[in-house]
Amino acid sequence: MLLTSCWPTSVSFRDGSVPPEWKRFMVNVLESKAANAPISYGSNLTEEIRDGIQNRVGLTLVSNEQDDPQIVITGAVNSYEVTPLSLQDNTTDVKNRLTIRASFEIFISAPEEEIMEVSSARFADFDATQDVGSIQTQLLAEINEQIVQDVLNKLLSNW
């Protein structure tokens, strides 16, 4: 009894709650401008953003603008780079860094029209002795989670 009377009835992100006008959203498949990114990377990241919004915000995903989405997200994967983190003589402890840069435009139609831009540059480090192809799935999962969080932070908090 005591716990239920003290338990919060809602969790808020902005000014008390997600705007009640937000019901539906859509995310267009991200354009891939990164020449060396995996072919399916843009569509995979798109799906992760869709899942993040559905699961964490509770909005309904729609597939076209005729379904009247209040939020439309477009974007691009701008770069996908593997670079040496440090060069050291006579050492086997050299790391490489996979960096992915993506940009997004979030169009909100309700309660007021607003366009927000998000730029995200995220990375994951790995041993230089490892082939990026062999650990790519793990690295992309780590980076994608951070990119999805950047989009959600901008959408919900307008940071």
C-alpha positions as CSV (number, residue, x, y, z in Angstrom):
1,M,0.0,0.0,0.0
2,L,2.7,2.4,1.0
3,L,4.8,1.8,-2.0
4,T,2.0,2.3,-4.5
5,S,1.1,5.7,-3.0
6,C,4.7,6.9,-3.4
7,W,5.4,5.3,-6.8
8,P,5.5,7.8,-9.7
9,T,2.6,7.4,-12.2
10,S,4.6,8.7,-15.1
11,V,8.2,9.2,-16.2
12,S,8.9,12.4,-18.0
13,F,11.4,13.5,-20.6
14,R,10.5,17.1,-21.3
15,D,8.4,19.6,-19.4
16,G,6.6,16.8,-17.6
17,S,6.0,14.3,-20.4
18,V,6.2,13.4,-24.0
19,P,3.8,15.7,-25.9
20,P,0.4,14.0,-26.1
21,E,0.2,14.9,-29.8
22,W,3.0,12.4,-30.5
23,K,1.4,9.2,-31.6
24,R,3.2,8.1,-34.8
25,F,6.6,8.4,-36.3
26,M,8.6,7.3,-39.3
27,V,12.3,6.9,-40.0
28,N,13.4,7.0,-43.6
29,V,16.2,4.6,-44.5
30,L,19.5,6.3,-43.9
31,E,21.5,7.3,-46.9
32,S,25.0,5.8,-47.0
33,K,27.6,8.3,-48.0
34,A,30.4,6.3,-46.4
35,A,32.2,4.4,-49.2
36,N,33.7,1.7,-47.0
37,A,30.7,1.0,-44.8
38,P,29.1,-2.4,-45.0
39,I,26.4,-2.3,-47.7
40,S,23.5,-2.9,-45.3
41,Y,24.8,-0.6,-42.6
42,G,22.4,2.3,-43.3
43,S,19.3,0.1,-43.2
44,N,20.5,-1.8,-40.1
45,L,21.0,1.5,-38.2
46,T,17.6,2.7,-39.4
47,E,16.0,-0.4,-37.9
48,E,17.8,0.1,-34.6
49,I,16.6,3.7,-34.4
50,R,13.0,2.6,-35.2
51,D,13.2,-0.1,-32.5
52,G,14.7,2.4,-30.0
53,I,11.8,4.9,-30.5
54,Q,9.1,2.2,-30.4
55,N,10.6,0.4,-27.3
56,R,11.7,3.4,-25.3
57,V,9.2,6.1,-26.2
58,G,6.2,3.9,-27.1
59,L,5.2,5.6,-30.4
60,T,3.7,3.7,-33.3
61,L,5.9,3.2,-36.4
62,V,4.3,4.1,-39.7
63,S,5.7,3.5,-43.2
64,N,4.6,6.6,-45.1
65,E,3.6,10.2,-44.7
66,Q,0.0,9.5,-45.6
67,D,-0.3,7.8,-42.1
68,D,0.3,11.3,-40.6
69,P,3.4,10.8,-38.5
70,Q,4.1,13.6,-36.0
71,I,7.8,12.8,-36.2
72,V,9.8,12.1,-39.4
73,I,13.5,11.3,-39.1
74,T,15.9,11.4,-42.1
75,G,19.6,11.1,-42.2
76,A,22.8,9.8,-43.6
77,V,25.8,7.8,-42.6
78,N,28.6,10.2,-43.5
79,S,31.7,8.3,-42.7
80,Y,33.0,4.9,-41.6
81,E,36.7,4.9,-40.8
82,V,39.2,2.6,-39.2
83,T,42.3,4.5,-38.0
84,P,45.3,3.6,-35.9
85,L,44.8,5.0,-32.4
86,S,48.5,5.2,-31.5
87,L,51.7,4.2,-33.2
88,Q,54.4,3.0,-30.8
89,D,57.7,1.3,-31.4
90,N,58.3,-2.3,-30.3
91,T,54.9,-2.8,-28.8
92,T,52.1,-5.2,-29.5
93,D,49.5,-3.1,-27.6
94,V,48.5,-0.9,-30.5
95,K,44.8,-0.1,-30.9
96,N,42.7,0.8,-33.9
97,R,39.5,2.9,-33.8
98,L,36.4,2.4,-35.8
99,T,34.6,5.8,-36.0
100,I,31.2,6.3,-37.5
101,R,29.7,9.7,-38.2
102,A,26.0,10.1,-38.9
103,S,23.7,13.1,-39.2
104,F,20.0,13.3,-38.8
105,E,17.1,15.8,-39.3
106,I,14.1,15.4,-37.1
107,F,10.9,17.0,-38.3
108,I,8.2,17.4,-35.7
109,S,4.8,18.5,-36.8
110,A,3.0,18.6,-33.5
111,P,2.4,20.3,-31.1
112,E,4.4,22.9,-33.0
113,E,6.4,22.5,-36.2
114,E,10.1,22.2,-35.4
115,I,13.2,20.9,-37.2
116,M,16.1,19.6,-35.1
117,E,19.5,18.5,-36.4
118,V,21.6,15.9,-34.8
119,S,25.2,15.0,-35.6
120,S,26.7,11.9,-34.0
121,A,30.3,10.8,-34.1
122,R,30.8,7.6,-32.2
123,F,33.7,5.1,-32.0
124,A,34.9,1.8,-30.6
125,D,38.5,0.7,-30.1
126,F,39.9,-2.7,-30.8
127,D,43.3,-4.5,-30.9
128,A,45.2,-3.8,-34.0
129,T,46.0,-7.5,-34.3
130,Q,42.3,-8.2,-34.8
131,D,40.7,-8.0,-38.3
132,V,37.9,-5.5,-38.2
133,G,35.7,-7.9,-40.2
134,S,35.9,-10.5,-37.5
135,I,34.7,-8.2,-34.8
136,Q,32.6,-5.8,-36.8
137,T,29.2,-7.1,-35.5
138,Q,30.3,-6.4,-31.9
139,L,31.8,-3.0,-32.7
140,L,28.7,-1.9,-34.7
141,A,26.4,-3.0,-31.9
142,E,28.3,-0.8,-29.4
143,I,28.5,2.2,-31.7
144,N,24.8,1.9,-32.9
145,E,23.6,1.9,-29.3
146,Q,25.4,5.2,-28.7
147,I,24.0,6.7,-32.0
148,V,20.5,5.7,-31.1
149,Q,20.9,7.2,-27.7
150,D,22.1,10.5,-29.3
151,V,18.9,10.6,-31.5
152,L,16.6,9.8,-28.5
153,N,18.3,12.4,-26.3
154,K,17.8,15.1,-29.0
155,L,14.2,14.0,-29.6
156,L,13.1,13.8,-26.0
157,S,15.2,16.4,-24.3
158,N,16.2,18.7,-27.2
159,W,19.7,18.9,-25.7
